[in-house]
């Protein structure tokens, strides 16, 4: 996600510091260990540098994926996930360089040792698990084949923790980790990152909210609204508009065997479609095996909820800043809770452009038309699969965006640009960002909520 320029600056600074952390680790090794700077590029020293970088970033992966709330104060959750993905590709390259250089320089004449075996085990696990993380967990299929079940792939994904343990031991047993400072940093960084992951997997689930499914309302044949009841912990009582949570549905397998085949205990992210202070609801389109099975859930089903997360809201923006929402299909969900929040509507002028397939899909935007009729927001809904009159658009285009900007008074007063909030399928998001670029809206003014499985 991207927010105000100040928030964007913090994100950039913290991201750069994270990726520069391997340099600090490497400096602990090279301090007092080199006669000249030119020695850094010698093959053995390069192998140490890339191995150190791979270790630091690999351990950092567990920190990025552990949903630490203090991190989200500075970097939104989906940006942390993006850093997690980018880091994985960088780590793969560093590991490969480290392995090749070490094979050429060391293994050829020293033979296998416990330390080498631990590194090899970490390498094999990473080589097996990384493609799964890149393709399957991001919803990709391999060679046109259907992806394996989400729950099973997530289980295998957790074996990264074992690879992390092997990698930490490999580094600690290495003769290259020669100084006390280096060993302390290696151990502390490993314990910190793996400890955060253990907290995420074992301790954090004990703190989830215990809810029950109270109502399922069919809005269209493939869009349903789910309402939940139960005692909310303080964190959820203080949730903000536009945030989301990780939901886990606990099925009675004996009574609901058909339903349970597609609904396992794994968590899935869904955005709250109601603002704070109202009943807890989510609105879901049935697209995959999991979401297609949700409407069959019996009322009273136990639900675990971890949240709230996310920054899809006007956080840190001065009061009066114009807000432009661009939503595609079920991407209206996070927008619903923001626009429906009375306090947010009072503080900020709003405009919404919403692309839907047909009139039936508009039922997912409960209440939006009423806000527009009462002149509380500017709203245009585009139906992409229905015939339109001559000259009318079947998609959100630059003309419609400029109409919304005119309503918000952009260029006519204090504000040169609105804060843009974008949510929808990937193709829709790319199209909207292209239009924003053509109009001249800076990228730093766009907050994007990305779809995920």
ROLO-83029 format. One line per field, with one value per residue (C-alpha): residue number from 1; residue in three letters; chain; x, y, z. Coordinates in nm, 4 decimals, always signed. Layout:
i = c(NUM ...)
aa = c(ALA ...)
ch = c(A ...)
px = c(X ...)
py = c(Y ...)
pz = c(Z ...)
This chain:
i = c(1 2 3 4 5 6 7 8 9 10 11 12 13 14 15 16 17 18 19 20 21 22 23 24 25 26 27 28 29 30 31 32 33 34 35 36 37 38 39 40 41 42 43 44 45 46 47 48 49 50 51 52 53 54 55 56 57 58 59 60 61 62 63 64 65 66 67 68 69 70 71 72 73 74 75 76 77 78 79 80 81 82 83 84 85 86 87 88 89 90 91 92 93 94 95 96 97 98 99 100 101 102 103 104 105 106 107 108 109 110 111 112 113 114 115 116 117 118 119 120 121 122 123 124 125 126 127 128 129 130 131 132 133 134 135 136 137 138 139 140 141 142 143 144 145 146 147 148 149 150 151 152 153 154 155 156 157 158 159 160 161 162 163 164 165 166 167 168 169 170 171 172 173 174 175 176 177 178 179 180 181 182 183 184 185 186 187 188 189 190 191 192 193 194 195 196 197 198 199 200 201 202 203 204 205 206 207 208 209 210 211 212 213 214 215 216 217 218 219 220 221 222 223 224 225 226 227 228 229 230 231 232 233 234 235 236 237 238 239 240 241 242 243 244 245 246 247 248 249 250 251 252 253 254 255 256 257 258 259 260 261 262 263 264 265 266 267 268 269 270 271 272 273 274 275 276 277 278 279 280 281 282 283 284 285 286 287 288 289 290 291 292 293 294 295 296 297 298 299 300 301 302 303 304 305 306 307 308 309 310 311 312 313 314 315 316 317 318 319 320 321 322 323 324 325 326 327 328 329 330 331 332 333 334 335 336 337 338 339 340 341 342 343 344 345 346 347 348 349 350 351 352 353 354 355 356 357 358 359 360 361 362 363 364 365 366 367 368 369 370 371 372 373 374 375 376 377 378 379 380 381 382 383 384 385 386 387 388 389 390 391 392 393 394 395 396 397 398 399 400 401 402 403 404 405 406 407 408 409 410 411 412 413 414 415 416 417 418 419 420 421 422 423 424 425 426 427 428 429 430 431 432 433 434 435 436 437 438 439 440 441 442 443 444 445 446 447 448 449 450 451 452 453)
aa = c(UNK UNK UNK UNK UNK UNK UNK UNK UNK UNK UNK UNK UNK UNK UNK UNK UNK UNK UNK UNK UNK UNK UNK UNK UNK UNK UNK UNK UNK UNK UNK UNK UNK UNK UNK UNK UNK UNK UNK UNK UNK UNK UNK UNK UNK UNK UNK UNK UNK UNK UNK UNK UNK UNK UNK UNK UNK UNK UNK UNK UNK UNK UNK UNK UNK UNK UNK UNK UNK UNK UNK UNK UNK UNK UNK UNK UNK UNK UNK UNK UNK UNK UNK UNK UNK UNK UNK UNK UNK UNK UNK UNK UNK UNK UNK UNK UNK UNK UNK UNK UNK UNK UNK UNK UNK UNK UNK UNK UNK UNK UNK UNK UNK UNK UNK UNK UNK UNK UNK UNK UNK UNK UNK UNK UNK UNK UNK UNK UNK UNK UNK UNK UNK UNK UNK UNK UNK UNK UNK UNK UNK UNK UNK UNK UNK UNK UNK UNK UNK UNK UNK UNK UNK UNK UNK UNK UNK UNK UNK UNK UNK UNK UNK UNK UNK UNK UNK UNK UNK UNK UNK UNK UNK UNK UNK UNK UNK UNK UNK UNK UNK UNK UNK UNK UNK UNK UNK UNK UNK UNK UNK UNK UNK UNK UNK UNK UNK UNK UNK UNK UNK UNK UNK UNK UNK UNK UNK UNK UNK UNK UNK UNK UNK UNK UNK UNK UNK UNK UNK UNK UNK UNK UNK UNK UNK UNK UNK UNK UNK UNK UNK UNK UNK UNK UNK UNK UNK UNK UNK UNK UNK UNK UNK UNK UNK UNK UNK UNK UNK UNK UNK UNK UNK UNK UNK UNK UNK UNK UNK UNK UNK UNK UNK UNK UNK UNK UNK UNK UNK UNK UNK UNK UNK UNK UNK UNK UNK UNK UNK UNK UNK UNK UNK UNK UNK UNK UNK UNK UNK UNK UNK UNK UNK UNK UNK UNK UNK UNK UNK UNK UNK UNK UNK UNK UNK UNK UNK UNK UNK UNK UNK UNK UNK UNK UNK UNK UNK UNK UNK UNK UNK UNK UNK UNK UNK UNK UNK UNK UNK UNK UNK UNK UNK UNK UNK UNK UNK UNK UNK UNK UNK UNK UNK UNK UNK UNK UNK UNK UNK UNK UNK UNK UNK UNK UNK UNK UNK UNK UNK UNK UNK UNK UNK UNK UNK UNK UNK UNK UNK UNK UNK UNK UNK UNK UNK UNK UNK UNK UNK UNK UNK UNK UNK UNK UNK UNK UNK UNK UNK UNK UNK UNK UNK UNK UNK UNK UNK UNK UNK UNK UNK UNK UNK UNK UNK UNK UNK UNK UNK UNK UNK UNK UNK UNK UNK UNK UNK UNK UNK UNK UNK UNK UNK UNK UNK UNK UNK UNK UNK UNK UNK UNK UNK UNK UNK UNK UNK UNK UNK UNK UNK UNK UNK UNK UNK UNK UNK UNK UNK UNK UNK UNK UNK)
ch = c(A A A A A A A A A A A A A A A A A A A A A A A A A A A A A A A A A A A A A A A A A A A A A A A A A A A A A A A A A A A A A A A A A A A A A A A A A A A A A A A A A A A A A A A A A A A A A A A A A A A A A A A A A A A A A A A A A A A A A A A A A A A A A A A A A A A A A A A A A A A A A A A A A A A A A A A A A A A A A A A A A A A A A A A A A A A A A A A A A A A A A A A A A A A A A A A A A A A A A A A A A A A A A A A A A A A A A A A A A A A A A A A A A A A A A A A A A A A A A A A A A A A A A A A A A A A A A A A A A A A A A A A A A A A A A A A A A A A A A A A A A A A A A A A A A A A A A A A A A A A A A A A A A A A A A A A A A A A A A A A A A A A A A A A A A A A A A A A A A A A A A A A A A A A A A A A A A A A A A A A A A A A A A A A A A A A A A A A A A A A A A A A A A A A A A A A A A A A A A A A A A A A A A A A A A A A A A A A A A A A A A A A A A A A A A A A A A A A A A A A A A A A A A A A A A A A A A)
px = c(+0.0000 +0.1017 -0.0263 +0.0730 +0.4160 +0.5339 +0.4180 +0.5683 +0.8976 +0.8978 +0.8271 +1.1172 +1.3595 +1.2701 +1.2770 +1.6253 +1.7485 +1.6173 +1.7999 +2.1171 +2.1234 +2.3396 +2.6029 +2.6237 +2.6580 +2.9305 +3.1137 +3.1425 +3.3255 +3.5527 +3.6421 +4.0113 +4.0182 +4.1251 +4.4508 +4.2861 +3.9386 +4.0322 +4.0359 +3.6576 +3.6142 +3.8371 +3.6335 +3.6479 +3.5474 +3.2704 +3.1392 +3.1295 +2.9553 +2.6794 +2.6386 +2.6027 +2.3536 +2.1494 +2.1420 +2.0352 +1.7608 +1.6444 +1.6008 +1.4285 +1.1675 +1.0305 +1.0053 +0.8244 +0.5697 +0.4934 +0.2318 +0.4168 +0.1901 +0.4745 +0.6049 +0.2662 +0.2743 +0.5430 +0.4892 +0.1398 +0.0800 +0.0593 +0.3849 +0.5480 +0.4190 +0.5638 +0.9005 +0.8719 +0.8236 +1.1034 +1.3424 +1.2795 +1.4018 +1.7078 +1.7921 +1.7773 +2.0395 +2.2648 +2.2434 +2.3342 +2.6412 +2.7501 +2.7086 +2.8985 +3.1906 +3.2110 +3.1980 +3.4849 +3.7002 +3.6376 +3.4392 +3.6650 +3.9512 +3.8027 +3.5204 +3.1829 +3.1446 +2.8493 +2.8581 +2.8511 +2.5735 +2.3577 +2.4068 +2.3255 +2.0077 +1.8972 +1.9763 +1.7749 +1.4735 +1.4845 +1.5163 +1.2096 +0.9926 +1.0742 +0.9003 +0.5934 +0.5892 +0.6298 +0.3781 +0.1294 +0.0785 +0.0306 -0.2500 -0.0473 -0.0862 +0.1981 +0.1770 -0.1962 -0.2576 -0.4762 -0.2847 -0.2758 -0.5114 -0.4250 -0.4160 -0.1651 +0.0667 +0.0603 +0.1590 +0.4592 +0.5425 +0.5958 +0.8992 +1.0866 +1.1268 +1.3266 +1.5430 +1.5936 +1.7178 +1.9618 +2.0844 +2.1392 +2.3350 +2.5359 +2.6416 +2.7172 +2.9356 +3.1225 +3.4861 +3.4111 +3.1991 +3.5195 +3.4549 +3.2393 +3.0463 +2.9730 +2.8523 +2.6377 +2.4754 +2.4204 +2.2559 +2.0490 +1.9197 +1.8292 +1.6547 +1.4687 +1.3382 +1.2617 +1.1119 +0.8752 +0.7711 +0.7125 +0.4989 +0.3066 +0.2407 +0.1953 +0.1257 -0.0682 -0.3440 -0.4257 -0.5227 -0.7647 -1.1267 -1.3782 -1.6832 -1.9834 -2.1434 -2.4877 -2.6159 -2.5427 -2.7170 -2.7091 -2.6550 -2.6028 -2.5598 -2.1840 -2.1608 -2.2621 -2.2521 -2.1540 -2.2377 -2.0657 -2.1363 -1.9270 -1.7206 -1.4593 -1.1199 -1.0115 -0.8012 -1.1058 -1.3312 -1.0872 -1.0617 -1.0482 -1.2470 -1.0850 -0.8998 -0.9066 -0.8591 -0.7477 -1.0459 -1.0448 -1.3665 -1.3821 -1.5977 -1.7582 -1.6247 -1.8687 -2.1798 -2.0552 -1.8176 -1.9028 -1.8373 -1.5209 -1.3499 -1.2846 -1.2732 -0.9753 -0.8459 -0.6083 -0.6566 -0.7821 -0.7799 -1.1109 -1.1834 -1.4435 -1.7301 -1.8875 -1.7413 -1.6419 -1.9361 -2.1562 -2.1962 -1.8944 -1.9493 -1.7531 -1.8660 -1.7147 -1.7274 -1.7249 -1.4264 -1.2150 -1.2763 -1.2650 -1.4940 -1.7371 -1.7810 -1.8460 -2.2199 -2.2735 -2.1459 -2.4078 -2.5100 -2.3393 -2.0072 -1.7180 -1.4837 -1.1393 -1.0398 -0.6958 -0.6898 -0.7289 -0.4595 -0.4217 -0.4033 -0.6639 -0.7920 -0.7008 -0.4377 -0.2334 -0.4104 -0.5145 -0.8856 -1.0474 -0.8172 -1.0256 -1.0522 -1.1013 -1.1974 -1.1511 -1.3044 -1.3406 -1.6093 -1.5785 -1.2916 -1.5673 -1.5456 -1.2769 -1.4310 -1.7664 -1.6417 -1.4563 -1.7482 -2.0003 -1.8017 -1.9765 -1.6629 -1.4649 -1.7411 -1.7515 -1.3782 -1.3153 -1.4969 -1.5299 -1.5795 -1.6269 -1.5942 -1.7035 -1.6751 -1.9176 -2.0154 -2.3890 -2.6685 -2.6829 -2.3253 -2.4203 -2.5983 -2.2556 -2.2352 -2.5125 -2.5856 -2.3576 -2.6401 -2.8096 -2.4948 -2.4771 -2.8461 -2.7987 -2.5028 -2.2632 -2.0402 -1.9976 -2.0554 -2.0568 -2.1161 -2.0077 -2.1564 -1.9027 -2.1224 -2.4359 -2.5154 -2.4782 -2.6071 -2.4008 -2.1043 -2.1206 -1.8289 -1.8271 -1.5177 -1.3764 -1.1758 -0.9884 -1.3060 -1.4868 -1.1853 -1.1658 -1.5398 -1.4783 -1.1820 -1.3964 -1.6515 -1.3745 -1.2527 -0.9084 -0.7074 -0.9626 -0.8616 -0.6016 -0.5546 -0.3667 -0.4290 -0.6643 -0.5632 -0.6522 -0.7622 -0.7562 -0.8848 -0.9735 -0.8380 -0.4839 -0.5848 -0.8228 -0.5565 -0.3021 -0.5534 -0.6430 -0.2774 -0.2163 -0.5065 -0.3835 -0.0399 -0.1905 -0.3839 -0.0765 -0.1657 +0.1634 +0.2138 +0.2820 -0.0796 -0.2182 -0.3015 -0.3564 -0.5252 -0.4104 -0.6197 -0.4780 -0.5902)
py = c(+0.0000 +0.3607 +0.6486 +1.0104 +1.1255 +1.1104 +0.7505 +0.6614 +0.8101 +0.5983 +0.2884 +0.3605 +0.4344 +0.1221 -0.0939 +0.0345 -0.0233 -0.3799 -0.4609 -0.2872 -0.4980 -0.7660 -0.4967 -0.4478 -0.8232 -0.8434 -0.5462 -0.7375 -1.0102 -0.7894 -0.5442 -0.5930 -0.8878 -0.7096 -0.5435 -0.3496 -0.2832 -0.4711 -0.7972 -0.7796 -0.8988 -1.2024 -1.5216 -1.6461 -1.3099 -1.2801 -1.6197 -1.4986 -1.1752 -1.3450 -1.6157 -1.3500 -1.1539 -1.4678 -1.5560 -1.2102 -1.1737 -1.5340 -1.4837 -1.1545 -1.3467 -1.4923 -1.1464 -1.0056 -1.2877 -1.2892 -1.0071 -0.7996 -0.5072 -0.2700 -0.3213 -0.2401 +0.0986 +0.1911 -0.0468 -0.1714 -0.5449 -0.5959 -0.4015 -0.6365 -0.9262 -0.7649 -0.7248 -1.0901 -1.1913 -0.9710 -1.0864 -1.4483 -1.3948 -1.2000 -1.4697 -1.7402 -1.5563 -1.4967 -1.8624 -1.9795 -1.7525 -1.8546 -2.2241 -2.2097 -2.0149 -2.2387 -2.5530 -2.4311 -2.2973 -2.5256 -2.8421 -2.9735 -3.0351 -3.0418 -3.2886 -3.2932 -3.1786 -3.1284 -2.7577 -2.8210 -3.0782 -2.8276 -2.5703 -2.8280 -2.9284 -2.5641 -2.5220 -2.8283 -2.7280 -2.3744 -2.4983 -2.7199 -2.4735 -2.1451 -2.2291 -2.3345 -2.0024 -1.8037 -1.9862 -2.1801 -1.9589 -1.6598 -1.8439 -1.9466 -2.2779 -2.4747 -2.5490 -2.4942 -2.7470 -2.6672 -2.5582 -2.8015 -2.7267 -2.4080 -2.5763 -2.8419 -2.5955 -2.3719 -2.6700 -2.7422 -2.3718 -2.3938 -2.6170 -2.2950 -2.2733 -2.5966 -2.4569 -2.1487 -2.3586 -2.5416 -2.2100 -2.0588 -2.3617 -2.3616 -1.9999 -2.0441 -2.3507 -2.1786 -2.0923 -1.7628 -1.6559 -1.5966 -1.2977 -1.2760 -0.9814 -1.1787 -1.4831 -1.2707 -1.0923 -1.4231 -1.5809 -1.2776 -1.2136 -1.5803 -1.6047 -1.2765 -1.3721 -1.7380 -1.6386 -1.3984 -1.6815 -1.9185 -1.6501 -1.6098 -1.9811 -2.0968 -1.8100 -1.5634 -1.8174 -1.8458 -1.4765 -1.4884 -1.3795 -1.6634 -1.5865 -1.7701 -1.7446 -1.5882 -1.5112 -1.5782 -1.3453 -1.4163 -1.0911 -1.2625 -1.6331 -1.5939 -1.3084 -1.3564 -1.1474 -1.3206 -1.1791 -1.2920 -1.2628 -1.2982 -1.1031 -0.8897 -0.8262 -0.4598 -0.4693 -0.5571 -0.3147 -0.0403 -0.1534 +0.1128 +0.1405 -0.0465 -0.3000 -0.6780 -0.9914 -1.3512 -1.5854 -1.9555 -2.1594 -2.4628 -2.7341 -3.0296 -3.2945 -3.5659 -3.3559 -3.1592 -3.3890 -3.2481 -2.8915 -2.9811 -3.1217 -2.7722 -2.5765 -2.6534 -2.4754 -2.2523 -1.8761 -1.6670 -1.2849 -1.1033 -0.7326 -0.6064 -0.4651 -0.2774 +0.0200 +0.0145 +0.0103 -0.2019 -0.5798 -0.7681 -0.8647 -0.9704 -0.9805 -1.2602 -1.3596 -1.7348 -1.7829 -2.0752 -2.4050 -2.2409 -1.9439 -2.1611 -2.3780 -2.0918 -2.0514 -2.4134 -2.3411 -2.4139 -2.1242 -2.1469 -2.2516 -2.1541 -1.8939 -1.7729 -1.4191 -1.2586 -0.8876 -0.6112 -0.5379 -0.3051 +0.0657 +0.1113 +0.4338 +0.8061 +0.7559 +1.0673 +1.2807 +1.6356 +1.6865 +1.8046 +1.6057 +1.4820 +1.1012 +0.9189 +0.5503 +0.3251 -0.0190 -0.3205 -0.5786 -0.7253 -0.4808 -0.2569 -0.4422 -0.2318 +0.0833 -0.0023 +0.0252 +0.3515 +0.5289 +0.3930 +0.5409 +0.8639 +1.0258 +0.9641 +1.1117 +1.4177 +1.4813 +1.4106 +1.4798 +1.1511 +1.0279 +0.6659 +0.5044 +0.1416 -0.1102 -0.4053 -0.6832 -0.6223 -0.4756 -0.7823 -0.7267 -0.3812 -0.5469 -0.6001 -0.2234 -0.2013 +0.1579 +0.3283 +0.4491 +0.6099 +0.8072 +0.9270 +1.0248 +1.2304 +1.4095 +1.2757 +1.1240 +1.1454 +0.8031 +0.6493 +0.2786 +0.1242 -0.2083 -0.3716 -0.6562 -0.4635 -0.2640 +0.1110 +0.4070 +0.5460 +0.7458 +0.6071 +0.4177 +0.0518 +0.0945 +0.3497 +0.5831 +0.9121 +1.1092 +0.9598 +1.0112 +1.3785 +1.4143 +1.2817 +1.5157 +1.8117 +1.7189 +1.7049 +2.0462 +1.9262 +2.2080 +2.4690 +2.5137 +2.4035 +2.0515 +1.9654 +1.5903 +1.3629 +1.0684 +0.7707 +0.4369 +0.1501 -0.2066 -0.4671 -0.7483 -0.7129 -0.6098 -0.3469 -0.2077 -0.1806 -0.0007 +0.2477 +0.3222 +0.3848 +0.6328 +0.8046 +0.8384 +0.9887 +1.2445 +1.3284 +1.1873 +1.1002 +0.7331 +0.8262 +0.9452 +0.5968 +0.3433 -0.0003 -0.2982 -0.6137 -0.9258 -1.2506 -1.6067)
pz = c(+0.0000 -0.0417 +0.1658 +0.2192 +0.1130 +0.4762 +0.5160 +0.1785 +0.2938 +0.6091 +0.4046 +0.1685 +0.4532 +0.6510 +0.3375 +0.2477 +0.6040 +0.5945 +0.2732 +0.3993 +0.7160 +0.5461 +0.4936 +0.8699 +0.9218 +0.6579 +0.8127 +1.1410 +0.9523 +0.7445 +1.0262 +1.1014 +0.8614 +0.5425 +0.4431 +0.1614 +0.0232 -0.2942 -0.0979 -0.0611 -0.4200 -0.3759 -0.4311 -0.0729 +0.0732 -0.1832 -0.0781 +0.2825 +0.1853 -0.0147 +0.2493 +0.5213 +0.3113 +0.2430 +0.6138 +0.7332 +0.4718 +0.5149 +0.8887 +0.8138 +0.6148 +0.9374 +1.0905 +0.7855 +0.7834 +1.1563 +1.1541 +1.4135 +1.4956 +1.5731 +1.2171 +1.0674 +1.2361 +0.9843 +0.6910 +0.5936 +0.6061 +0.2296 +0.1797 +0.4307 +0.2217 -0.0922 +0.0814 +0.1837 -0.1798 -0.3177 -0.0450 -0.1388 -0.4935 -0.3773 -0.1224 -0.3889 -0.5923 -0.2915 -0.1862 -0.5350 -0.5541 -0.2031 -0.2831 -0.6121 -0.4649 -0.1601 -0.3747 -0.5898 -0.3047 -0.0098 -0.0574 -0.3310 -0.0887 +0.2639 +0.2089 +0.3871 +0.7481 +0.9830 +0.9104 +0.5343 +0.5738 +0.7636 +0.4889 +0.2208 +0.4054 +0.4248 +0.0543 -0.0508 +0.1572 +0.0210 -0.3384 -0.2939 -0.1033 -0.2799 -0.6123 -0.4167 -0.2345 -0.5570 -0.7747 -0.5649 -0.2605 -0.4907 -0.6666 -0.9722 -1.1494 -1.3009 -1.6755 -1.6766 -1.4001 -1.1028 -0.7936 -0.4992 -0.2066 -0.0222 +0.3196 +0.2097 +0.0414 +0.3488 +0.5622 +0.3405 +0.3404 +0.7175 +0.6577 +0.5818 +0.9620 +0.9564 +0.6778 +0.8940 +1.1853 +0.9570 +0.8148 +1.1607 +1.2768 +0.9528 +1.0098 +1.3812 +1.3181 +1.0379 +1.0968 +0.9208 +1.2188 +1.4096 +1.6367 +1.9482 +1.8012 +1.4856 +1.6759 +1.9055 +1.6115 +1.4322 +1.7362 +1.8392 +1.4865 +1.4429 +1.7811 +1.7244 +1.3804 +1.4488 +1.7843 +1.6087 +1.3766 +1.6707 +1.8354 +1.5096 +1.4709 +1.8306 +2.0731 +1.8570 +1.7634 +2.1339 +2.1341 +1.8409 +1.8846 +1.9217 +1.7094 +1.5660 +1.2240 +1.2751 +0.9258 +0.5582 +0.3126 -0.0619 -0.2500 -0.5877 -0.6707 -0.6163 -0.3641 -0.0013 +0.3130 +0.6383 +0.9809 +1.3006 +1.6705 +1.9824 +2.2304 +2.0542 +2.2152 +2.2533 +1.9353 +1.7239 +1.9093 +1.8026 +1.4411 +1.1721 +0.8480 +0.5588 +0.7723 +0.7359 +0.9441 +0.9047 +0.9399 +1.0269 +1.0138 +1.2444 +1.0927 +1.2684 +1.0315 +1.1378 +1.0792 +0.7776 +0.5897 +0.2453 +0.3572 +0.5467 +0.2388 +0.1087 +0.4356 +0.6531 +0.9639 +0.7651 +0.7895 +0.4979 +0.4763 +0.4326 +0.4707 +0.7177 +0.5126 +0.8041 +0.9919 +1.3595 +1.5978 +1.3723 +1.3516 +1.2217 +0.8549 +0.5490 +0.1858 -0.0239 -0.3905 -0.4514 -0.6828 -0.5577 -0.3799 -0.0385 -0.1048 -0.3037 +0.0052 +0.2474 +0.1666 +0.2781 +0.6283 +0.8953 +1.1184 +1.4537 +1.2996 +1.5259 +1.3796 +1.4893 +1.3873 +1.4034 +1.3374 +1.2573 +0.9984 +0.7040 +0.6262 +0.3526 +0.5028 +0.5160 +0.7851 +0.8584 +0.5973 +0.6935 +0.7405 +0.4177 +0.1881 -0.1101 -0.1347 -0.4654 -0.4466 -0.7515 -0.7012 -0.9268 -0.8465 -0.4979 -0.4441 -0.3099 +0.0238 +0.1980 +0.0476 +0.2084 +0.5639 +0.4917 +0.3231 +0.5747 +0.8627 +0.9684 +1.1094 +0.7903 +0.5713 +0.7944 +0.7636 +0.3957 +0.0651 -0.1238 -0.4784 -0.5851 -0.9279 -0.9147 -1.1985 -1.1765 -1.4150 -1.4034 -1.1916 -0.9683 -0.8547 -0.7280 -0.4351 -0.2795 -0.2233 +0.0300 +0.1325 -0.1194 -0.3409 -0.0397 +0.0459 -0.3155 -0.3254 -0.0098 -0.1718 +0.0910 -0.1783 -0.5548 -0.7123 -1.0595 -1.1192 -1.4512 -1.5630 -1.7911 -1.9221 -2.0031 -2.3142 -2.2843 -2.4785 -2.7631 -2.6381 -2.2849 -2.1365 -2.0462 -1.8325 -1.5936 -1.8135 -1.7851 -1.8587 -1.5587 -1.3356 -1.4366 -1.3646 -1.0145 -0.9700 -1.0757 -0.8094 -0.5490 -0.6567 -0.7582 -0.9139 -0.8107 -0.4504 -0.1973 -0.3295 -0.6477 -0.6141 -0.4234 -0.2088 -0.4283 -0.2805 -0.5284 -0.4895 -0.7499 -0.9670 -1.0960 -1.4495 -1.3105 -1.0769 -1.3564 -1.5770 -1.3015 -1.2247 -1.5948 -1.6063 -1.2896 -1.4480 -1.7635 -1.5594 -1.3562 -1.0142 -0.8369 -0.7494 -0.3879 -0.3612 -0.4355 -0.1658 -0.3165 -0.1568 -0.3323 -0.3748 -0.2367 -0.1979)
